Amino acid sequence: MISLGLVKGACLAILSGAWADASAGPPNRSAAKPIRLALRYDDCSALSPGDLEDRILAACARTGVPVTFGVIPDPAMGGSLGMPADRIARLTAAARSGVLEIALHGCTHRSRVPGSKSEFAGVAAEDQDSLIARGLELLKPLEPAPRTFIPPWNAYDGATMAALERHGVRTLSAIAGGPWRIGSRPANLAFLPSTCVVPEIRASVAEARRHGGGIIVPYFHPYDFKEMNPARGLFTFAEFESALEWIAAQPDIETGTLGAWRDLPEARPQIYSGYSRWHTLAPSGLERMLRPAYRVYPFAAFPVAGGSLWLRLAILGGYFAAALPVLVLLRYLSRFLSR
């Protein structure tokens, strides 16, 4: 049950920042290409559909829209990458050509926390360090070495970030709301969170244009293709190719991999903290409704006039709604005890 103290603290935080941007000021951008886009594909592994991934890479090469592949090093938990030599060669060639960035997507992508989906968050620091070290070692055949980390289920904590730093990983891509500090200092990592799914790309670009720029990170998985999973899929491969062609035709969109954008001012931990603070404050029941507010990084606002204010009011309303049963119960108890 939600506590009144939490409600009060959240309301004060929301009201105190109601008129402020979710970022620490407008970041520097290229005047010629104010919108930057990094395509992110998760769950590449020895068990994923290699034919589909070859088609993705071919479409990216043809349109000039590079992609970051989040690769699971040990999906079968057998202690090896498990990919045939010809597939490793194709991925390595794509990475060397600049159309592909290889990122570390966990180690086994299996939850290690009972009752939760987390391979890292909540796991002992030494175990997390071992998982990251083992994952990087298994991905050595895929050159160059990964410097971007995509946590499975977006679950990571301070121990994860510390381990990433120790092993030379420089970029972290999850969702809004994750931690950004290690102890008392900002993490020495670039933060480039996912912002939308493939069918939302055009709406996200329209929102970025309203903001005068920003970063868009569309993410997708094998099961998002209707050809792979008719029940769960969000788009066909033809629609995916059409999206890439549309992106390539936009003069104000600059495309790159996640690693290519890690030195941007927007990727600093403090900027990520400002962007994600409202997501952190949101009651879990509002998460789906609030999703459109995070389509452009580092701006948090609904894609409507006065979107920043509407976002804050939605979060505030969520806390009042969550607290209502508590208030009713307290009122009932007070009447009962006063008899």
N, C-alpha and C positions, 0 to 999 in steps of 0.2 A: 504494500500500500504506500502511496506517495506521501511524504511528510510535508507538513505545512512549512517547515524551515526551508526545504528544498524549493517549494513553490515561491516563497518569499524571496529567496536568493535569486532564483531564475527571473522573477518579475523585475527585481531591481536591476539585474544585469541587462535585461532587454530594454527597460525604459531608459537606462543611462546611456545606452548606445543607439537609441532609436533613430537619431538623426545623423549617425556617423556611417561612413562607408564600411563595408566588411573588410576592406583592405586598408593598409597603412598609407594611403595616398596613391595617386595614379602612377603606375610604373612606366619606365621608359620603353618606347616601342619604335620600330622602324616606321617612318612616315609612309613609305611605299607599300609595305606589307604589314598593316596593323594587326592582322589576325594570324595567329600561329596555330597549326593543327598537327597533332601527333597521334597517329592511328595505333591502337594497342590490341593485340590478339593474345588471348590467354589460353593456357592448357595445351600448348604444343608439347608432345612427348613421343616416346616410342609407341604409345598406345593410341595416339590421335591419328586422324585420317590424313596421311601424307599426301594423297592425291589432291585433296581439298587445299592443303597448304601450298602445294606446288601451283595450283590455280590462283590462290591469293597472291603469291609472290609474282606470278606472271602478270596479273592485273596491275599490281603496284608498280612493277617495272615499266609496263606499257604506258601508264598514266603519269608516272613520275611522282607518285605519292608513296613515300617510304612507310615502313611499318615496323613496330617493335613486337617481337614474339616473346611472350612469357613462357619459358621452357621449364617443364618439370623434369629434373635430372633423374629421379629414380621412382617412376610411378608404380612399378611392379614390386618395389621394395626388395629387389634382388641384388642391389649393390652395384648396378651398372647402368649406363645410359640406355643401352639396349637398342639403339638405332642402327640399321644396316649402314655400311660404309658409303653406299651411293647416296643415301639420304643425308648423311652428315656432310658429304661433299657438296650437295646442292645448297644446303643451308649456309655452309661456310662461304661458298661462292657468292650467294646473295648478300651476305653480310659484308664481304670484301668489296662488292660493287656499290655499296651504299644504300641499297634498297631495303635492307633488313638490319635491325639491331637485335642481338640476342640478349634477353634479360633473364635473370634468375627468378623462377616462380616457385618458391619454396624448395623443398628437397624431395619429399614423397607425395606432397599434397594430401596427406592423411591427417586427420585430427588427432592431436595428442592430449586433448583436454576433455575428460568425460562430460557428456551433456552439452558440449559446445562444439562449434566448428572453428578450430584454431590449431594450426601447426606450430605457432610461435607464441602469441600472447598468452601469458599465464604459465608458460613452460620455464623451467629453471634456466638461468642465464648460461650456464656451462653447456647445457643441452642445445640451446639455441645457437650458441657459437659453433658447436660441433656440426649441427645441421647445415649451417651456412657454409662452413668450410668444406664439408663433404659435397654439398651441391655444386660449389664452384669447382671443385676438383673433378667431379663427374662431367662437367660441361667443358672441360679443357679441349676436347676434340673439336668443339664448335668455336672457331676463332672469329674475331678477337674475344678476349675474356670479358664476361659480362661485368658491367659497372652500374647496372640498373636492377632494382629488386621490386618485385610485385608480390606482396604477401598473399598467400591463399586466403580466401574469404575476407580479405582486407584486415586481417587480425594481426596486429603487431604491438609491441610495447617498448619501453625504454631499453630493456635488455636486447631486443631485436636491433634497435638503432645503434646501440653501442657495438654489437657484433658486426654489423654492416660496416661501420667506420673502421674497425680493426682489420677487416678483410678487404679494404679498398673499394667498397661499393660506394657510389657517389650520389645515386638518384633513387628515390623511393616513390612509387606510384600506387596509391590505394584509393580511398574515397575521402571526402571531407569528414572531419571529426576525429581523426587519429591524433595521437600524441606528436609533439614536435620538440620536446625538451628531453635531455638526459640529465636527471638530477636537477641541478640549478643552472644549466646552460643550454642554449639552443643546440640541437643536433647539427653536426657538420655534414649535412645532407641537403640535396636539392629535393624539393617536394613538388611533384607534378601529378595531382590527383586525376583520376578518371572523372569525366564530366557528363557524358551522355552515351546512349547506344546509337548504333548506326542509323536507324530510322529518324533519329532526332537531329542529325547533323545540320540540315538546312535551317531548322528552327534555332539551333544553337548559333549558327553563323549570323542569322538575323538579329539575335540578341546581342552578339558581340559587336555588330555594327551599331546598335543603339548605344552601347557603352563606349564606342570609339576604339575597340580592339579587345584583346584578351587572348587566352590560350584555351583551345578545345581539345579534349582527349577522348575521342570515341573509343569504346572498348567492346569487344565481341569474343565469342567462343565458337567452337565447332557446332554446338547444338543450336546456335542462333540462326544457322542456315536452315531453311525449310527443307532443303534436300537431305540434310543430315537428321533432322528431327521435325517431322511435319506437325506434331502436336505442340511443340515448344518453340519452334523457330519463329523468328521475327521478320525475316526477309529472305528472298531468293538470292542465288548468286548473281543473277542478272541485275537485280536491284542493287546489290553491293557494287558491281562494276559501274553501274550508272551513277552511284554516289561518288565513286572515285573520279569519274570523268567530270562530274559537276564541280567537285573540289578543284581539280586541275584547271578548270576554265575560269575560276574566279580570280581576278587580278589582285584582290586585296588579301588573299590567303597564302601564307608561306607554310609549306609542309616540311616536316623533319621528324626524326625519331625522338623519343623521350630523352635519350642521352644527348642529343644535339641541343636541347633547350636547357640543360641543367645549369648553365652559367647565367641565365637571364635573371634580372633583379626580381621578377615575380616568383622565382623558385626558392627564394630565401625562406628559412623557417618562420621568421616573424610574419611574412606575408601570408604564408599558409595558416598560421595561427589565427590571424584576423579573418581569413576566409571561412575557416571551419568552425569558428566559435559558435555561430548560430546553429549549425547542424548539431554540435555537441549539446547545446541547451534544449534541442527539440525533443519532446516526449516521443518514444519509439512509435507510438501509434500514428504520428504525423509524418513519418519518414517517406512513405510513398507519395503523399500529397505534396510534400516539400521538394520532391526531386527536381522539378523544373527550375527551382531557384538556384541550382548549382550547375547549370549547363555551361557556364563560361567562367574560367578561372582568371583572376582571383576575385570575381564579383559574385556576391550572394544576393540575389533578388529575383522575384518573379518577373517573367517577361511581359510585364504590363506597366502602364504609367504608374509611377510611385511604387515600383516593385519592392524596393528596400523596406519601405514602411509597411507594406502588406505582409512581407515575410515576418517582420518582428511582431506584427499584430497576430498573425497566425500562430506563432510560437507562444505568445502570451495567452491567446485563447485556448491553446492546447493545455497549458498548465491549469488554467481555471477549470476547464472541463475535467481534467484528471483529478483536481482537488475537490470537485463538487461532492462526490460520495463521502469524502472525509468530513466536509463541512456539515452535510446533512446528518451524518452519524453523530458528530459532536453536538449538534443542536438537539438531537433526540436524547442523547445522554444527559445533557444539561437539564432538560425538562424532567427527565426521569429522576435525576439526583436531587432536584429542587423540591420534589413532592414530600 
